Amino acid sequence: MDRLYAYTHSKIDVRFTKNSSDFVVEEVPLYEFSGEGEHLVFKLRKKDTTTWDALKILSEHCGIKQREFGYAGLKDKDGFTTQYISIHKKYEQKIESFSHSKIKIVEKTYHNNKIKIGHLKGNRFFIRLKKVTPTDATIIKEVCRNIDRLGMPNYFGYQRFGRDGDNFEMGKAILEGKIKERNKKKRNFFISAYQSHLFNLWLSKRVEISRLFNSFSEKELFELFNYPKEVVKLIKKQKNYFKLLPGDRLSHYPYGRIFLCEDIESESERFYKKDITVTGLLVGKKIPKAEGLAGNLEKDFTKISESFEDKLNGARRFAWIFPEDIKAKYLEDEAQLELSFFLPKGSYATTFLEELLHIEIG
């Protein structure tokens, strides 16, 4: 495991099974559909079926190629999931005659443009936990309140790293020329896993630093960190769990431009109000990097050969997110706890659960 939990409670031993009864996902579009235009937009509800498999079944039914369909993101196989799909409206009659035991079209509208990857605000989740004791339910509710108030680290989930958790090693070997992978999709997936692994390592270190600043006195922190005393004081006084460092690359939240943190005192107040957040580096070419103290730490965990970096499409990703609408309902007679919450795009419900329960999922 390449991550450190932000909240320090003990492991909570409950039962979670990712199935269509206990794991429900509903996609939230980035914008309202116009109701008119050349593209048919339909809400697709599927059970224990990947997005790719659903699109393959739809394409075979319509007699067209999968690339004709537009979608904002991929949904897991296990669970009951809802998402929006677009297709040119000339295929509307074909879509209306579609029928499948695990896939259902529940409503439709129209829009001027095809849905593209990333065109979603986020996802709403419903999760049922089983074998939950009253004591554990109390702890879970308390941690939910903390996450609602202070947020949580935005680690990449196990889905990025494969069944054995070692996809990133394949990605590194491909970049180093030790392994050749001719399948472009697989190659990109392995390399992306390596970028994600480096991000998780960096974020875990930042969580560790934040934990220390939350736990120790200024005098102890002066001895632990080789930072100027005035900087230690500015970091220590921040109300956020996750501490900003001089030179961090910040972003408006939940979306907006990325900018340099030049005044951590004022920016930490905006962070506390959830107006902005910290970003971490997915290493690649022409991506703005952190500077100063934050930059030195970023280099320690994301430094790779410049020849590798020039081959990668990088980005900056939210390092800290603020889940919304968190609700936890305990059903004592059934020893079950029902969770519901909203996460921004690019975030994992399994990561939320791991932070909540301190167990590895997957």
C-alpha positions as CSV (number, residue, x, y, z in Angstrom):
1,M,0.0,0.0,0.0
2,D,1.5,3.3,-1.0
3,R,-0.6,5.7,1.0
4,L,-1.0,7.1,4.5
5,Y,-4.5,7.7,5.9
6,A,-5.3,11.2,7.0
7,Y,-7.5,10.3,9.9
8,T,-5.9,8.2,12.6
9,H,-8.7,6.0,14.0
10,S,-8.2,2.2,14.2
11,K,-9.2,-0.2,11.4
12,I,-13.0,-0.8,11.3
13,D,-13.8,-4.4,10.4
14,V,-17.0,-4.4,8.4
15,R,-18.2,-6.3,5.4
16,F,-18.4,-4.6,2.0
17,T,-19.2,-6.4,-1.2
18,K,-19.2,-4.5,-4.5
19,N,-22.5,-5.7,-6.1
20,S,-25.6,-4.2,-7.6
21,S,-27.4,-4.2,-4.3
22,D,-24.7,-2.6,-2.1
23,F,-22.9,-0.3,-4.6
24,V,-24.8,2.2,-6.6
25,V,-23.3,5.0,-8.8
26,E,-25.2,7.8,-10.5
27,E,-23.3,10.1,-12.9
28,V,-23.9,13.9,-12.5
29,P,-23.5,15.8,-15.8
30,L,-21.2,18.8,-16.1
31,Y,-24.0,20.8,-17.6
32,E,-27.7,20.6,-18.4
33,F,-28.6,19.2,-21.8
34,S,-30.2,21.7,-24.1
35,G,-33.2,19.5,-25.1
36,E,-32.5,20.1,-28.8
37,G,-29.7,19.5,-31.3
38,E,-28.2,16.7,-33.5
39,H,-27.3,14.4,-30.7
40,L,-29.6,12.0,-28.8
41,V,-28.6,11.8,-25.1
42,F,-29.9,8.9,-23.1
43,K,-29.5,7.8,-19.5
44,L,-28.2,4.3,-19.4
45,R,-28.7,2.1,-16.3
46,K,-26.7,-1.0,-16.1
47,K,-26.1,-3.9,-13.7
48,D,-22.8,-5.6,-13.2
49,T,-21.6,-4.6,-16.7
50,T,-18.7,-2.3,-17.6
51,T,-19.2,0.8,-19.8
52,W,-17.2,-0.9,-22.5
53,D,-19.3,-4.0,-22.5
54,A,-22.5,-2.0,-22.6
55,L,-21.3,0.1,-25.5
56,K,-20.3,-3.1,-27.4
57,I,-23.8,-4.5,-26.9
58,L,-25.3,-1.2,-28.0
59,S,-23.1,-1.0,-31.1
60,E,-23.9,-4.5,-32.2
61,H,-27.6,-3.8,-31.8
62,C,-27.4,-0.6,-33.8
63,G,-25.0,-1.9,-36.4
64,I,-22.5,0.9,-35.8
65,K,-19.0,1.2,-34.4
66,Q,-18.4,1.9,-30.7
67,R,-16.7,5.2,-31.4
68,E,-20.0,6.7,-32.6
69,F,-21.1,6.8,-28.9
70,G,-20.1,9.6,-26.6
71,Y,-19.6,9.2,-22.9
72,A,-18.1,11.2,-20.0
73,G,-16.4,8.4,-18.0
74,L,-16.1,4.7,-17.5
75,K,-18.1,3.0,-14.7
76,D,-17.1,-0.2,-12.9
77,K,-18.5,-3.6,-13.8
78,D,-19.6,-4.5,-10.2
79,G,-22.6,-2.5,-9.1
80,F,-25.7,-0.7,-10.2
81,T,-24.6,2.3,-12.3
82,T,-26.2,5.1,-14.2
83,Q,-24.5,7.3,-16.8
84,Y,-25.3,9.4,-19.9
85,I,-24.5,8.3,-23.4
86,S,-24.8,10.3,-26.6
87,I,-25.3,9.2,-30.3
88,H,-26.4,11.0,-33.4
89,K,-30.1,11.2,-33.4
90,K,-30.4,9.4,-36.8
91,Y,-29.9,6.2,-34.7
92,E,-32.8,7.0,-32.4
93,Q,-35.2,4.4,-33.8
94,K,-32.5,1.7,-33.3
95,I,-32.0,2.9,-29.7
96,E,-35.8,2.8,-29.0
97,S,-35.9,-0.9,-30.0
98,F,-33.1,-1.9,-27.7
99,S,-33.7,-4.4,-24.9
100,H,-31.3,-6.2,-22.6
101,S,-31.6,-8.0,-19.2
102,K,-28.7,-6.0,-17.6
103,I,-28.9,-2.7,-19.5
104,K,-31.9,-0.3,-19.6
105,I,-32.4,3.1,-21.2
106,V,-34.5,5.0,-18.7
107,E,-34.9,8.5,-20.3
108,K,-33.7,10.5,-23.2
109,T,-33.2,14.1,-24.4
110,Y,-31.1,16.0,-27.0
111,H,-28.1,18.2,-27.1
112,N,-26.0,20.2,-29.6
113,N,-22.7,18.3,-28.9
114,K,-21.5,14.8,-28.5
115,I,-20.6,13.9,-24.9
116,K,-16.9,13.7,-24.4
117,I,-14.5,12.2,-21.8
118,G,-14.5,14.5,-18.7
119,H,-17.9,16.1,-19.4
120,L,-19.2,15.3,-15.9
121,K,-19.3,17.1,-12.6
122,G,-18.9,13.9,-10.6
123,N,-20.8,10.9,-9.2
124,R,-23.2,10.2,-6.4
125,F,-22.7,7.0,-4.5
126,F,-24.8,4.7,-2.3
127,I,-22.9,2.1,-0.4
128,R,-24.2,-0.5,2.1
129,L,-21.8,-1.8,4.8
130,K,-22.7,-5.0,6.7
131,K,-21.8,-6.5,10.0
132,V,-21.5,-3.1,11.6
133,T,-21.5,-2.9,15.3
134,P,-23.1,0.1,17.2
135,T,-19.6,1.2,18.3
136,D,-18.2,1.1,14.7
137,A,-21.3,2.9,13.5
138,T,-20.5,5.7,15.9
139,I,-16.9,5.9,14.7
140,I,-17.9,5.9,11.0
141,K,-20.4,8.7,11.6
142,E,-17.7,10.8,13.4
143,V,-15.2,10.2,10.6
144,C,-17.8,11.2,8.0
145,R,-18.3,14.5,9.9
146,N,-14.6,15.1,9.8
147,I,-14.4,14.4,6.1
148,D,-17.4,16.6,5.5
149,R,-15.7,19.4,7.4
150,L,-12.1,19.1,6.4
151,G,-12.0,16.9,3.2
152,M,-9.8,14.0,2.4
153,P,-6.7,13.0,0.3
154,N,-7.5,12.2,-3.4
155,Y,-5.5,9.1,-3.9
156,F,-5.8,7.0,-7.0
157,G,-7.7,3.8,-6.2
158,Y,-6.8,0.2,-6.7
159,Q,-8.5,0.2,-10.1
160,R,-5.4,2.0,-11.5
161,F,-2.9,-0.7,-10.3
162,G,-4.4,-4.0,-11.3
163,R,-5.3,-7.1,-9.4
164,D,-1.8,-7.6,-8.0
165,G,-1.2,-3.8,-7.6
166,D,1.9,-3.9,-9.8
167,N,0.8,-2.3,-13.1
168,F,3.0,0.7,-12.3
169,E,6.1,-1.5,-12.4
170,M,5.1,-2.5,-16.0
171,G,4.7,1.2,-16.8
172,K,8.2,2.0,-15.5
173,A,9.8,-0.9,-17.3
174,I,8.1,0.2,-20.6
175,L,9.5,3.7,-20.2
176,E,12.9,2.4,-19.4
177,G,12.8,0.2,-22.5
178,K,13.1,-3.0,-20.5
179,I,9.7,-4.2,-21.8
180,K,7.9,-3.6,-25.1
181,E,4.2,-3.4,-25.2
182,R,2.8,-3.1,-28.7
183,N,-0.9,-2.7,-27.7
184,K,-1.2,1.1,-27.4
185,K,-4.1,1.0,-25.0
186,K,-2.3,-1.4,-22.6
187,R,0.9,0.6,-23.0
188,N,-0.8,3.9,-22.1
189,F,-2.6,2.2,-19.2
190,F,0.6,0.8,-17.6
191,I,2.4,4.2,-18.0
192,S,-0.6,6.0,-16.5
193,A,-0.4,3.6,-13.5
194,Y,3.2,4.6,-13.0
195,Q,2.3,8.3,-13.0
196,S,-0.5,7.5,-10.5
197,H,1.9,5.6,-8.3
198,L,4.3,8.5,-8.1
199,F,1.4,10.8,-7.3
200,N,0.2,8.5,-4.5
201,L,3.7,8.4,-3.0
202,W,4.0,12.2,-3.1
203,L,0.5,12.6,-1.6
204,S,1.2,10.1,1.2
205,K,4.3,12.1,2.2
206,R,2.3,15.4,2.2
207,V,-0.4,13.7,4.4
208,E,2.5,12.6,6.8
209,I,3.8,16.2,6.9
210,S,0.3,17.5,7.6
211,R,-0.2,14.9,10.4
212,L,3.0,16.0,12.0
213,F,2.1,19.7,11.9
214,N,-1.3,18.8,13.4
215,S,0.3,16.8,16.2
216,F,3.5,18.5,17.4
217,S,4.3,21.9,18.9
218,E,6.2,24.6,17.1
219,K,9.3,23.9,19.1
220,E,9.2,20.2,18.1
221,L,8.5,21.1,14.5
222,F,11.6,23.4,14.4
223,E,13.7,20.3,15.2
224,L,11.8,18.0,12.8
225,F,11.9,20.2,9.7
226,N,14.7,22.3,8.2
227,Y,12.3,25.1,7.4
228,P,12.6,28.8,8.4
229,K,10.9,29.4,11.7
230,E,8.5,31.9,10.3
231,V,7.4,29.3,7.7
232,V,6.9,26.7,10.3
233,K,4.7,29.1,12.3
234,L,2.6,29.9,9.1
235,I,2.1,26.3,8.4
236,K,1.3,25.3,12.0
237,K,-1.4,28.0,12.4
238,Q,-3.4,26.8,9.3
239,K,-6.9,25.5,10.2
240,N,-6.9,22.9,7.5
241,Y,-6.0,19.3,8.2
242,F,-3.9,19.3,5.0
243,K,-1.2,22.0,5.2
244,L,-0.3,24.3,2.3
245,L,3.4,24.8,1.6
246,P,5.0,27.8,0.0
247,G,5.2,27.2,-3.8
248,D,2.3,24.8,-4.0
249,R,0.3,24.8,-7.2
250,L,-3.3,25.5,-6.2
251,S,-6.6,25.3,-8.2
252,H,-10.0,26.9,-7.8
253,Y,-12.4,24.3,-6.5
254,P,-14.4,22.4,-7.8
255,Y,-12.9,23.6,-11.1
256,G,-10.9,26.5,-12.4
257,R,-7.4,27.7,-13.2
258,I,-4.2,26.5,-11.6
259,F,-2.0,29.1,-9.9
260,L,1.0,29.4,-7.7
261,C,0.7,29.7,-3.9
262,E,2.6,32.9,-3.0
263,D,0.9,33.7,0.3
264,I,0.0,30.7,2.3
265,E,-1.6,32.7,5.1
266,S,-4.3,34.1,2.8
267,E,-4.6,31.1,0.6
268,S,-5.0,28.7,3.5
269,E,-8.1,30.7,4.5
270,R,-9.6,30.2,1.0
271,F,-8.6,26.5,1.2
272,Y,-10.4,26.2,4.6
273,K,-13.5,27.7,2.9
274,K,-13.2,25.1,0.1
275,D,-12.8,27.7,-2.6
276,I,-9.5,26.3,-3.7
277,T,-7.4,23.2,-3.2
278,V,-3.9,21.8,-3.6
279,T,-2.9,20.0,-6.8
280,G,-0.3,17.2,-7.3
281,L,1.7,16.4,-10.3
282,L,1.1,13.7,-12.8
283,V,4.5,13.9,-14.4
284,G,4.7,14.8,-18.0
285,K,5.8,17.4,-20.6
286,K,4.9,21.1,-20.3
287,I,3.1,20.8,-16.9
288,P,3.5,23.7,-14.4
289,K,5.4,22.4,-11.4
290,A,5.4,23.5,-7.7
291,E,8.2,25.8,-6.5
292,G,10.1,26.5,-3.3
293,L,9.5,24.1,-0.4
294,A,6.6,22.4,-2.2
295,G,8.6,22.1,-5.4
296,N,11.6,20.4,-3.6
297,L,9.3,17.8,-2.1
298,E,7.5,17.3,-5.4
299,K,10.8,16.7,-7.2
300,D,11.7,14.0,-4.6
301,F,8.7,11.9,-5.5
302,T,8.1,12.6,-9.2
303,K,11.6,13.0,-10.6
304,I,12.1,10.8,-13.6
305,S,14.4,11.0,-16.6
306,E,13.7,14.0,-18.8
307,S,13.7,11.7,-21.8
308,F,10.8,9.8,-20.1
309,E,9.0,13.0,-19.2
310,D,9.0,14.2,-22.8
311,K,7.0,11.1,-23.8
312,L,4.3,11.6,-21.2
313,N,1.1,13.6,-21.3
314,G,1.0,14.9,-17.7
315,A,-1.5,17.0,-15.7
316,R,-2.1,18.4,-12.3
317,R,-4.7,16.6,-10.2
318,F,-6.6,17.6,-7.1
319,A,-4.6,16.3,-4.1
320,W,-7.3,17.1,-1.6
321,I,-11.0,16.9,-2.2
322,F,-14.2,17.8,-0.4
323,P,-16.9,15.1,-0.6
324,E,-20.4,16.6,-0.4
325,D,-23.8,15.5,0.9
326,I,-22.3,12.8,3.1
327,K,-25.0,10.8,5.0
328,A,-24.6,7.8,7.2
329,K,-27.7,5.9,8.4
330,Y,-27.3,3.0,10.8
331,L,-29.8,0.1,10.8
332,E,-29.0,-1.5,14.1
333,D,-31.4,-4.5,13.7
334,E,-29.8,-5.5,10.4
335,A,-26.2,-4.5,11.6
336,Q,-26.0,-2.4,8.4
337,L,-24.9,1.1,7.7
338,E,-26.0,3.0,4.5
339,L,-23.6,5.6,3.1
340,S,-24.4,8.2,0.5
341,F,-22.1,11.0,-0.8
342,F,-21.0,12.9,-3.9
343,L,-17.4,13.0,-5.2
344,P,-16.0,15.2,-8.0
345,K,-14.8,13.6,-11.2
346,G,-11.6,11.7,-11.1
347,S,-12.2,10.6,-7.5
348,Y,-12.8,7.1,-6.2
349,A,-15.5,5.9,-3.9
350,T,-13.2,3.0,-2.9
351,T,-10.6,5.6,-1.7
352,F,-13.4,7.3,0.4
353,L,-14.2,3.9,1.9
354,E,-10.5,3.1,2.6
355,E,-10.1,6.4,4.4
356,L,-13.3,5.8,6.3
357,L,-12.6,2.2,7.3
358,H,-8.7,1.9,7.1
359,I,-9.0,-1.3,5.1
360,E,-7.6,-2.0,1.6
361,I,-10.4,-2.5,-1.0
362,G,-9.7,-4.6,-4.0
